[in-house]
Amino acid sequence: MFGHIFKYRFKSMIRCFDVIFWTLAFPLLLSLFFYFGFGSFFESKEQFHVIPAAVVVEKENPYISQLFEELSVKGEDQMLELTFTDREEAERLLSDEKVEGIFTEGDELGLIFKKNGLSQSILKAIADNYAQVSALIKERAVTDPAGAAFMLKGITEDISLNKEITYTGGNMDSMLQYFYALLAMTCLYGSFSGLINAEQLQANLSPLAARKVAAPAHRMKMILGEFSASVLLQTAIIFIVILFLRFVLGIDFGNRFLPVIPLAFAGSILGVSFGFFIGCIGKASAQLKNYLMIAACMVLSFLSGLMIGDIKMWLERSCPIINRLNPAALIADAFYSLNIYDSYGRYLANLAGILIYAAVFCIGGFMLARRKKYASL
């Protein structure tokens, strides 16, 4: 009996346009809007890339030439992409924003740039570093020529040895917060399936429910079969959204995929049980319960950072209890912790909170559904 109920509930949910649209199509469309709106902002503006710069040689300086050679060697440690030209052409390149700055090679290393930014700060650090080390070398050369040659290596070593180290392989893009909140919203939207399950178990809400109540089937088997089918479908939908984000849009969530499986499953149970619990409360119409559920999902998603990415940080400073109690924030933070932290402490704490919410909604919904009785059908 359980297998029969599970099978036909799963088939009916797949064919339900409202469920598929809101739980799958809508998150995919929203992810596209996020991606084209600001999905690659961090990659283009904040992360380091090889910096194009022009070089005007006013007088050959072997030390500066060696510095440029070290910093422009092709490979992972390449810092500069240099164009050697005359001053007029260099100024034109700078004006057209084809280079970030102009180095002048002579007795000293000069630098010209038109605006401030990360690239310009790095170019200035290179010029300042050379000036400082050059002054030390000149002073040392008077008393110890061999030591001066050794110090020359420091001009490039301080830069080339500074490497980014990450324990998780995660992406530090601040805009990922919107995609974490999107995944949390997708989990909560499993409540559409849960609400339909609840409606179709209450004879006063639909003719189908009246026939099911009158059927000689055990009420708990019916509830568990339909609930399990909805959770399986919602879990599959979440993985489809995650795979779409990762392999179609190229969103980097880090290299920890296995822990996502229990997180997606727990989020699905939470979403479906949330809708089921709301659907079983009181004797209000199905339409009113649907409005209440949508409003609750949107408020929780908003507070998790779906519309304003910094709101979670603001709440963490002003009222952190909201982030601890918001199930959408727990789901979003669990995805965040997998991407950023090298330990599983924060992930497990969030997962435990999600499971507690799911257990409360499941127990409450099952108890309310079992106690409903009808004088006549």
Residue pairs with C-beta under 8 A, 6 or more apart in sequence:
1 217
1 218
1 221
1 225
2 221
2 224
2 225
3 225
4 225
5 217
5 221
5 222
5 225
5 226
5 229
6 225
6 226
6 228
6 229
7 229
9 197
9 225
9 226
9 229
9 230
10 229
10 232
10 233
13 19
13 193
13 196
13 229
13 230
13 233
14 20
14 233
16 196
18 192
19 192
19 193
19 196
19 233
22 189
22 192
23 186
23 189
23 190
23 192
23 193
23 234
23 237
24 237
24 240
24 241
26 189
27 182
27 183
27 185
27 186
27 189
27 241
28 241
28 244
30 182
31 179
31 182
31 241
31 244
31 245
31 249
32 249
34 175
34 178
34 179
34 182
35 249
35 251
38 175
38 178
39 175
39 179
39 249
39 251
41 173
41 175
42 171
42 172
42 173
42 174
42 175
43 173
46 118
46 173
46 174
47 172
47 173
48 118
48 122
50 78
50 79
50 80
50 81
51 79
51 80
51 81
51 100
51 101
51 119
51 122
51 123
52 80
52 81
52 83
52 98
52 99
52 100
53 80
53 81
53 82
53 83
53 99
53 100
53 101
53 102
53 103
53 123
54 82
54 83
54 84
54 85
54 89
54 90
54 93
54 94
54 99
54 101
54 102
54 103
55 68
55 82
55 83
55 84
55 85
55 90
55 102
55 103
55 104
55 105
56 85
56 86
56 87
56 90
56 102
56 103
56 104
56 105
57 84
57 105
57 106
58 104
58 105
58 106
59 105
59 106
59 107
60 105
61 105
61 106
61 107
61 109
63 134
63 137
63 152
63 155
64 105
64 109
64 130
65 105
66 152
66 155
66 156
67 109
67 126
67 130
67 155
67 156
68 80
68 82
68 103
68 105
70 155
70 156
70 160
71 78
71 79
71 80
71 126
71 156
71 159
72 78
72 79
72 80
72 81
72 82
77 160
77 163
79 122
79 126
79 159
79 160
80 126
82 103
83 90
83 93
83 99
85 93
87 102
90 99
90 102
91 102
93 99
93 102
94 101
94 102
94 112
94 113
94 114
95 114
100 113
100 117
100 119
100 120
100 123
101 111
101 112
101 113
101 119
101 120
101 123
102 111
102 112
102 113
103 109
103 110
103 111
103 123
103 127
104 110
104 111
104 112
108 131
108 134
109 127
109 130
109 131
109 134
110 127
111 123
111 124
111 127
113 120
113 123
113 124
126 159
129 155
129 158
129 159
130 155
133 151
133 152
133 154
133 155
134 155
136 151
137 148
137 151
137 152
138 148
140 147
140 148
140 151
141 148
167 341
167 342
168 254
168 255
168 256
168 338
168 339
168 340
168 341
168 342
169 254
169 255
170 252
170 253
170 254
170 255
170 338
170 339
170 340
171 251
171 252
171 253
171 254
171 339
172 340
173 252
174 309
175 309
176 251
176 253
176 336
176 339
177 305
177 309
177 312
177 332
177 336
178 305
178 306
178 309
179 245
179 251
179 253
180 304
180 305
180 331
180 332
180 333
180 335
180 336
181 301
181 304
181 305
181 306
181 309
181 328
181 332
182 241
182 306
183 238
183 241
183 242
183 267
183 331
183 332
183 335
184 267
184 301
184 304
184 306
184 327
184 328
184 329
184 331
184 332
184 335
185 297
185 301
185 304
185 306
185 328
186 237
186 238
186 241
187 234
187 238
187 264
187 267
187 268
187 270
187 271
187 328
187 331
188 270
188 271
188 274
188 297
188 300
188 301
188 327
188 328
188 331
189 271
189 297
190 230
190 231
190 234
190 237
190 267
190 268
190 270
190 271
190 272
190 274
190 275
191 271
191 272
191 274
191 275
191 276
191 278
191 293
191 297
192 275
192 293
193 230
193 233
193 234
193 271
193 272
193 275
194 227
194 230
194 271
194 272
194 273
194 274
194 275
194 276
194 277
194 278
194 279
194 365
195 275
195 276
195 278
195 279
195 286
195 289
195 290
195 293
196 275
196 279
197 223
197 226
197 227
197 230
197 272
197 275
197 276
197 279
198 275
198 276
198 277
198 278
198 279
198 280
198 289
198 365
198 369
199 205
199 206
199 209
199 279
199 286
199 289
200 206
200 208
200 209
200 212
200 226
201 209
201 212
201 213
201 222
201 223
201 226
201 280
201 369
201 372
202 209
202 279
202 280
202 372
203 209
203 210
203 213
203 214
203 374
203 377
204 283
204 374
205 285
205 286
206 286
210 377
212 222
213 374
213 377
214 377
219 369
219 370
220 366
220 370
223 366
223 369
223 370
227 272
227 273
227 276
227 362
230 272
231 265
231 268
231 269
231 272
234 268
234 271
234 272
235 264
235 265
235 268
238 264
238 267
238 268
239 264
242 253
242 260
242 264
245 251
245 253
246 252
246 253
253 260
253 335
253 338
253 339
254 338
254 339
254 340
256 338
256 339
259 338
259 344
259 347
260 335
260 338
262 351
263 331
263 334
263 335
263 338
263 347
263 351
263 354
266 351
266 354
266 355
266 358
267 331
267 354
269 355
269 358
269 362
270 327
270 331
270 354
270 355
270 357
270 358
270 361
273 358
273 361
273 362
273 365
274 293
274 296
274 327
274 357
274 361
275 293
276 361
276 362
276 365
276 369
277 361
277 362
277 364
277 365
277 368
278 289
278 292
278 293
278 296
279 286
279 289
279 293
279 365
280 364
280 365
280 368
280 369
280 372
281 289
281 368
297 328
300 326
300 327
300 328
300 329
301 307
301 328
302 308
302 311
303 311
303 312
303 315
303 322
303 323
303 326
303 328
303 329
304 312
304 326
304 328
304 329
304 331
304 332
305 311
305 312
305 329
305 332
306 328
312 323
312 329
312 332
312 333
315 322
315 323
316 323
322 329
323 329
323 333
324 330
324 353
327 353
327 354
327 357
330 350
330 353
330 354
330 357
331 350
331 354
333 346
333 350
334 346
334 347
334 350
334 351
334 354
337 344
337 346
337 347
337 350
338 347
341 347
